[in-house]
Amino acid sequence: MFDKLGGNIQKKKLEKALEMLRNEDPNELRKRLGQYDTNEILEKINEFDPNKLNQMGISLDEIKSKVTEKDFEKLIRVLGPDGAIIAQRLRSLLR
């Protein structure tokens, strides 16, 4: 039950992040995301594998259908070199 609840929270966070990425100005995003440490983000991504996401009720296929290459490109533009590392890690998780 806690996995499902945690999954719902993570899913909402992901949906909000995608919404922000798509709708907000890159400069504003840069200000907001500049306060996050890349290593922390990568560690958080590493916590999630397909099995854990499935237990949480999060479908990788659903996420794949929502995330576009354009989203990855904007992430890279906003975060610079760190964005490329994060985008690559996310791409490999979604494969």
Secondary structure as UniProt FT lines:
FT   HELIX           2..23
FT   HELIX           26..33
FT   TURN            34..35
FT   HELIX           38..46
FT   HELIX           50..55
FT   TURN            56..57
FT   HELIX           60..66
FT   HELIX           69..79
FT   HELIX           81..94
//
